[in-house]
Amino acid sequence: MWPFAKRGARASTPSPVVAPTLDYTAFARNDACIKIWLPEILDQALNQLSVAHDGSKPDVLRELLFEHVYGRQALAGLIAWKRLQDAKASLGMVRQPEAPYGERPLSHLQSPRSAEIDLFGKATIAIKLWLPQRLKDDLDTLARHEQLDRSHYIRKTLVRQLLGELRHQQWRAAIGDLPADIRQVEADDTI
């Protein structure tokens, strides 16, 4: 919430969540893996959020990507659904899904794009992220609509969400299109 707020909520009861109808069970397992190349400034921003919210970096990334793809209300719905599932599980009514996969340190890559490097630094940090297959598929669809590979699309999204729209516009004006050799390296999901 806004840190300089002078008053609380005016409504006494929350309105029902108006969000896309999602089958939240599709997000209960992190059964797909992607590789994302990030510059250090984005990795540091993710680390700061991780500490501030007492969550792992992969959890922060999954939450940011989920909110980007489906919206803040859908994220609130997912959180409420998960709390309900946890409550049912504590009463022995529901079986919990398997624990998500972790993260491990990866190799580095240097980007030749000097404009992007000047703004954000080299995309040298490779993150292996386990996420729900549905979220991966929808990210791929959005990336294709913008004619970007997945890693570049996610990097663009994170610049917008973590550094703001003004920085994103500077980046967009500076970098232009990615060269084919960088697209090929980023499209390679092997780690």
C-alpha positions in Angstrom: 0.0 0.0 0.0 1.0 3.6 -0.5 3.4 4.5 2.4 2.0 8.1 2.8 -1.6 7.1 3.1 -3.7 9.3 5.4 -6.6 6.9 5.9 -7.5 3.2 5.6 -10.0 1.4 3.4 -13.4 3.1 3.0 -15.2 -0.2 2.3 -16.0 -2.3 5.4 -16.1 -5.6 3.4 -14.1 -6.5 0.4 -15.8 -6.9 -3.0 -15.7 -10.3 -4.6 -12.5 -10.8 -6.6 -13.2 -10.1 -10.3 -10.4 -11.9 -12.0 -10.1 -14.3 -15.0 -11.5 -17.7 -14.1 -8.4 -19.7 -13.4 -8.0 -23.3 -12.3 -5.6 -22.6 -9.4 -4.7 -26.3 -9.1 -2.7 -25.8 -12.4 -0.3 -23.6 -10.4 0.1 -25.9 -7.4 3.2 -27.6 -8.8 6.3 -26.2 -10.3 6.7 -28.8 -13.1 8.4 -26.8 -15.8 11.8 -25.3 -16.0 13.1 -22.2 -17.7 16.4 -20.4 -17.9 16.5 -16.6 -17.6 19.5 -14.4 -18.2 19.5 -11.3 -16.0 21.8 -8.3 -15.6 23.1 -7.8 -12.0 20.8 -4.8 -11.4 17.7 -7.0 -11.8 19.3 -9.8 -9.8 20.0 -7.3 -7.0 16.4 -6.0 -7.1 15.1 -9.6 -6.8 17.4 -10.2 -3.9 16.1 -7.0 -2.2 12.5 -8.2 -2.6 13.4 -11.6 -1.4 14.8 -10.2 1.8 12.0 -7.6 2.3 9.3 -10.2 1.9 11.1 -13.1 3.6 10.8 -15.3 0.6 13.1 -17.1 -1.8 14.2 -15.5 -5.1 12.4 -18.1 -7.1 9.2 -17.5 -5.2 9.5 -13.7 -5.8 10.1 -14.4 -9.5 7.1 -16.7 -9.8 4.9 -14.1 -8.0 6.0 -11.3 -10.2 5.5 -13.4 -13.4 2.1 -14.7 -12.2 0.9 -11.1 -11.5 2.3 -9.9 -14.8 0.5 -12.6 -16.8 -2.8 -12.9 -14.9 -3.1 -9.6 -12.9 -3.0 -8.6 -9.2 -6.6 -9.8 -8.5 -5.8 -13.2 -9.9 -2.7 -13.3 -7.6 -4.9 -12.3 -4.6 -7.2 -15.2 -5.7 -4.4 -17.6 -5.9 -3.1 -16.6 -2.4 -6.6 -17.0 -1.0 -7.0 -20.4 -2.7 -3.7 -21.6 -1.3 -4.6 -20.5 2.3 -7.9 -22.4 1.9 -6.0 -25.5 0.7 -3.5 -25.2 3.7 -6.4 -24.9 6.1 -8.1 -28.0 4.6 -4.8 -29.8 4.7 -4.3 -29.0 8.4 -7.7 -30.6 9.0 -6.7 -33.6 6.9 -9.1 -32.8 4.1 -6.7 -32.3 1.2 -3.3 -33.8 0.2 -0.6 -31.1 -0.3 1.2 -30.9 -3.6 4.9 -31.7 -3.8 7.4 -29.1 -2.7 8.8 -26.9 -5.5 12.2 -27.4 -7.0 15.0 -25.2 -5.8 17.6 -23.0 -7.4 21.2 -23.5 -8.1 24.0 -21.2 -9.3 24.6 -21.2 -13.0 27.2 -20.0 -15.5 27.6 -16.5 -17.0 27.1 -15.0 -20.4 28.3 -11.6 -21.7 26.0 -9.6 -23.9 27.6 -7.5 -26.7 24.8 -4.9 -26.7 26.6 -1.9 -25.3 23.4 0.2 -24.9 21.8 -2.4 -22.7 25.0 -2.8 -20.8 25.3 0.9 -20.2 21.8 1.0 -18.7 21.6 -2.2 -16.7 24.9 -4.1 -17.0 25.6 -7.3 -18.8 23.0 -10.1 -18.6 25.5 -12.5 -16.9 23.4 -14.2 -14.3 21.6 -17.3 -15.5 18.7 -18.3 -13.3 17.1 -21.7 -13.5 13.5 -21.3 -12.4 11.0 -24.0 -11.8 7.4 -22.8 -12.3 3.9 -24.2 -13.2 3.7 -25.4 -16.8 0.6 -23.3 -17.4 2.5 -20.1 -16.4 5.4 -21.1 -18.7 3.1 -21.7 -21.6 1.3 -18.4 -21.1 4.7 -16.6 -20.9 5.8 -18.2 -24.1 2.5 -17.1 -25.8 3.0 -13.5 -24.6 6.7 -13.5 -25.7 5.7 -14.8 -29.2 3.0 -12.0 -29.5 5.8 -9.4 -28.9 8.2 -11.4 -31.2 10.7 -11.9 -28.4 12.3 -15.0 -27.0 11.2 -15.9 -23.5 14.3 -14.7 -21.6 14.2 -11.3 -23.3 10.5 -11.0 -22.7 10.9 -11.8 -19.0 13.9 -9.4 -18.7 11.7 -6.7 -20.2 8.9 -7.5 -17.8 11.2 -7.4 -14.8 12.7 -4.1 -15.9 9.1 -2.7 -16.0 8.1 -4.2 -12.6 11.3 -3.7 -10.7 12.8 -0.6 -12.1 9.8 1.2 -13.5 8.3 2.2 -16.8 10.6 5.2 -17.3 13.7 3.0 -17.2 12.0 0.5 -19.5 11.4 3.2 -22.1 15.1 4.2 -21.9 16.1 0.6 -22.3 13.7 0.1 -25.2 15.0 3.1 -27.0 18.6 2.2 -26.4 18.7 -1.5 -27.3 16.6 -2.0 -30.4 16.5 -5.6 -31.6 18.6 -8.4 -30.1 21.2 -9.9 -32.5 20.4 -13.4 -33.7 23.4 -14.9 -31.9 22.2 -13.6 -28.5 18.6 -14.8 -29.3 20.0 -18.3 -30.0 22.0 -18.4 -26.7 19.0 -17.3 -24.7 16.7 -19.7 -26.4 18.9 -22.6 -25.3 17.2 -24.0 -22.2 20.0 -26.4 -21.3 22.1 -25.5 -18.3 
